[in-house]
Amino acid sequence: MIDILDKPLFRVLLDGAIPFYEVMNSFGIRVTIGNLPSSVAGFTYRSKKGYYHLILNSHLSYEAQCRTFVHEIKHIVCDMPKISYIVGLNMQRSSFEADADRLAEAVGQYVARK
């Protein structure tokens, strides 16, 4: 698995010296918390203008939103530059979704230890 914590985006986020939304804007990522169906934790897409939009479900707990955030950031940093994919249903069984889930869990454990 890619050591995503060494990626510039995660180094800056974990450092905490720069406010969250400034970090996201500098990397071209727009984060929105919205009213999504309970079956959708979140999703990411790239707009025609080149911005990444990361949408999190407002009905999730803070911890679940954080895990979903890391999951979607993994797609932005690692997957989307290699493969372009569209929002689809039942993609949770694909290998890149499983990898993102494992990474989100690992990052959560890493942050909890700090």
Kinemage of the C-alpha trace (Angstrom):
@kinemage 1
@onewidth
@group {chain A} dominant
@subgroup {mainchain}
@vectorlist {calphas} color= white
{ca met a 1} P 0.000 0.000 0.000
{ca ile a 2} L 1.218 3.503 -0.776
{ca asp a 3} L 2.554 5.393 2.217
{ca ile a 4} L 0.146 8.261 1.753
{ca leu a 5} L 1.325 10.006 4.904
{ca asp a 6} L 4.463 11.006 2.988
{ca lys a 7} L 2.396 12.756 0.315
{ca pro a 8} L 2.580 16.578 0.577
{ca leu a 9} L -1.159 16.947 1.170
{ca phe a 10} L -1.125 14.678 4.221
{ca arg a 11} L 2.112 16.125 5.591
{ca val a 12} L 0.565 19.610 5.574
{ca leu a 13} L -2.749 18.411 7.052
{ca leu a 14} L -1.081 16.472 9.863
{ca asp a 15} L 1.250 19.389 10.646
{ca gly a 16} L -1.748 21.571 11.432
{ca ala a 17} L 0.125 24.843 10.925
{ca ile a 18} L -2.112 25.908 8.019
{ca pro a 19} L -5.910 26.030 8.383
{ca phe a 20} L -7.745 23.083 6.833
{ca tyr a 21} L -9.644 25.003 4.152
{ca glu a 22} L -6.503 26.875 3.060
{ca val a 23} L -4.737 23.533 2.581
{ca met a 24} L -7.684 22.143 0.607
{ca asn a 25} L -7.883 25.256 -1.597
{ca ser a 26} L -4.155 25.181 -2.302
{ca phe a 27} L -4.504 21.596 -3.562
{ca gly a 28} L -7.603 22.412 -5.624
{ca ile a 29} L -9.960 20.432 -3.395
{ca arg a 30} L -13.397 21.696 -2.392
{ca val a 31} L -14.909 19.924 0.624
{ca thr a 32} L -18.667 20.006 1.184
{ca ile a 33} L -20.749 18.357 3.867
{ca gly a 34} L -24.163 17.644 2.437
{ca asn a 35} L -27.421 15.822 2.956
{ca leu a 36} L -26.763 12.495 1.211
{ca pro a 37} L -28.721 9.231 1.355
{ca ser a 38} L -27.678 6.992 4.239
{ca ser a 39} L -26.243 4.484 1.762
{ca val a 40} L -23.631 7.040 0.582
{ca ala a 41} L -20.827 8.014 2.970
{ca gly a 42} L -19.235 10.369 0.460
{ca phe a 43} L -17.856 10.707 -3.023
{ca thr a 44} L -15.338 12.627 -5.096
{ca tyr a 45} L -15.359 13.968 -8.620
{ca arg a 46} L -13.257 16.312 -10.720
{ca ser a 47} L -15.023 19.297 -12.258
{ca lys a 48} L -14.533 20.673 -15.762
{ca lys a 49} L -12.543 23.511 -14.185
{ca gly a 50} L -10.084 21.002 -12.702
{ca tyr a 51} L -11.162 21.190 -9.063
{ca tyr a 52} L -11.724 18.086 -7.014
{ca his a 53} L -15.010 18.092 -5.129
{ca leu a 54} L -15.192 15.913 -2.047
{ca ile a 55} L -18.672 15.533 -0.615
{ca leu a 56} L -19.239 14.010 2.836
{ca asn a 57} L -22.549 12.852 4.279
{ca ser a 58} L -23.800 15.210 7.008
{ca his a 59} L -25.597 12.327 8.725
{ca leu a 60} L -22.341 10.537 9.575
{ca ser a 61} L -20.585 10.914 12.909
{ca tyr a 62} L -17.481 13.101 12.969
{ca glu a 63} L -15.265 10.003 13.112
{ca ala a 64} L -17.032 8.433 10.131
{ca gln a 65} L -16.700 11.689 8.198
{ca cys a 66} L -12.958 11.692 8.945
{ca arg a 67} L -12.578 8.101 7.706
{ca thr a 68} L -14.583 8.952 4.588
{ca phe a 69} L -12.457 12.060 4.050
{ca val a 70} L -9.231 10.005 4.133
{ca his a 71} L -10.822 7.402 1.847
{ca glu a 72} L -11.744 10.054 -0.729
{ca ile a 73} L -8.397 11.858 -0.441
{ca lys a 74} L -6.711 8.550 -1.269
{ca his a 75} L -8.703 8.505 -4.505
{ca ile a 76} L -7.695 12.099 -5.306
{ca val a 77} L -4.007 11.637 -4.531
{ca cys a 78} L -3.420 8.099 -5.772
{ca asp a 79} L -6.215 6.818 -8.005
{ca met a 80} L -7.643 9.685 -10.019
{ca pro a 81} L -4.331 10.722 -11.589
{ca lys a 82} L -3.933 7.143 -12.911
{ca ile a 83} L -7.475 6.194 -13.804
{ca ser a 84} L -10.373 8.434 -14.453
{ca tyr a 85} L -13.584 6.956 -13.242
{ca ile a 86} L -17.098 8.214 -12.971
{ca val a 87} L -19.386 8.083 -9.999
{ca gly a 88} L -20.937 4.659 -10.061
{ca leu a 89} L -23.040 2.343 -7.995
{ca asn a 90} L -21.751 -0.816 -6.319
{ca met a 91} L -18.115 0.200 -6.748
{ca gln a 92} L -17.396 -0.715 -3.114
{ca arg a 93} L -16.261 -4.170 -4.249
{ca ser a 94} L -13.514 -2.860 -6.544
{ca ser a 95} L -9.892 -3.167 -5.459
{ca phe a 96} L -9.231 0.572 -5.308
{ca glu a 97} L -12.246 1.021 -2.996
{ca ala a 98} L -10.999 -1.731 -0.676
{ca asp a 99} L -7.509 -0.159 -0.682
{ca ala a 100} L -8.989 3.231 0.232
{ca asp a 101} L -10.965 1.651 3.090
{ca arg a 102} L -7.840 -0.053 4.473
{ca leu a 103} L -5.898 3.194 4.221
{ca ala a 104} L -8.617 5.186 6.008
{ca glu a 105} L -8.576 2.684 8.856
{ca ala a 106} L -4.756 2.741 9.070
{ca val a 107} L -4.601 6.549 9.060
{ca gly a 108} L -7.272 6.669 11.766
{ca gln a 109} L -5.181 4.362 13.949
{ca tyr a 110} L -2.027 6.391 13.211
{ca val a 111} L -3.682 9.678 14.169
{ca ala a 112} L -5.170 8.146 17.327
{ca arg a 113} L -1.658 7.117 18.466
{ca lys a 114} L -0.276 10.660 18.033
